[in-house]
């Protein structure tokens, strides 16, 4: 199985660098599999522990990856609903049962293969030769040792080879391929009836007081206010430190002079040029001939025998500007190579330069226009300049102020007032913060973690300095703490009312949808069924499973292809709850299967690969299920639940 490791394991160093190899191997290495760890395990697989530290690291890595993927727009509630902890725990258990399997089966990666992989990696080479110092520095940067790193690599090679072999062992038969084509390329003629939620709301009665009380009694566990705190805190940031910086008139004047110089230099010019290209290895005669050609062109232009544009179209070697008469458009400072820019800056509008040499050849340059930004009076830019000067001062003092905040809040652990007085800052108070959510500084996970730590919550001490960014830090202490508490009926009455009202509307819409479906099954025309139900009929059109249809919502398309064909010849139908709260009934009138004989050889090959991959994944899943069933797996629920996702 390991004979083709070189082909199977490609780009391994890239996986290690960007963290795409198996989560456990990246986070704690192969040693974690065979050593216990000092903290209580979250789970054990045949005696191999998944330590609390390793599990917490894996959950954190998964969470950060998800937050990054979604652009930071992830609420604590969403993270909870995604059940990250269970997903990570399952993955880690799978890794361990596979590790045991390969270990007991005696699968090994030969030392020679590992050595060749390491020595062939470009990142470990200097002038084409393997550099042991680079290799050792990389390993150290991973927080590992060379023996542990190579053991981890061997293990990863074997694991990946096993997974690849299982996936590649699958094969595709023609009937499976034909079936996939018939389903994938299937077309359905379908329309749909929408039943508006707004109309159903008026048809549903408000829940009674008894119903509200009964719901509260039956679901009291849902109405618990989580443990929460309000924090006192001192915040260091450009916003809080800027008012402490006194800006003098001299500094403002100096900043204004800098502003004027910048505005004066920030000239945008419209430029055109003629280029006579000269190869880098050209001899002196070739270089001189190109220069003379430009000198002749310049003389003809200045004598009025031709124009700059005409000469550019005739002799310029710049394909990008030649057809436009050499026009380069607007050129801002820093856009051109240095010799070109120096010559351009020396020209007045309408002047033509002497030949200018750059790495591209010889140029004639003409400035055809220029635009200079306005220089505003000092009073108009004073506020902007004060902010800029303050920002520079804050940048210089931030480190010292953060050190001072850290020291004073540590020296006076039972109050933030001494630190606030020492720095000239104000002690602020947060809104309520729970372990999983908060606003303001409570939106930061580091702050929430510190707020509910033993030192801060139980011992009532100031926190350590919490770095929230490169120029943003806080120290917090608990102002008010409230344990989890049962919410009263009055506190949640409105919430329950809205929930019961929504459930009643959903039920009403579902009943209407079922009545529509019943009418359709009895042969009622869809338009008539929609009218009878007070809905809207959207005329049938041909849809394809994998296509986006501008006039048909994607959720309708999905429901159309999930609707089973009708056995009695009537249009098939099914109800679907739409994202906007409305209800819909999709009506499938015709079905046409895809034609296997019409697909290309390339398409057929791709489909066969997809089927093989799916079957290979199924084989791997089956192996994992068997291994998990046979292994002794112990899960410590109390430790697992204590980890915050």
Order of alpha helices (4+ residues) and beta strands (2+ residues): alpha-alpha-alpha-alpha-beta-beta-alpha-alpha-alpha-alpha-beta-beta-alpha-alpha-alpha-beta-alpha-alpha-beta-beta-alpha-alpha-beta-alpha-alpha-beta-alpha-beta-beta-alpha-alpha-beta-beta-alpha-beta-beta-beta-alpha-alpha-beta-alpha-beta-beta-alpha-beta-alpha
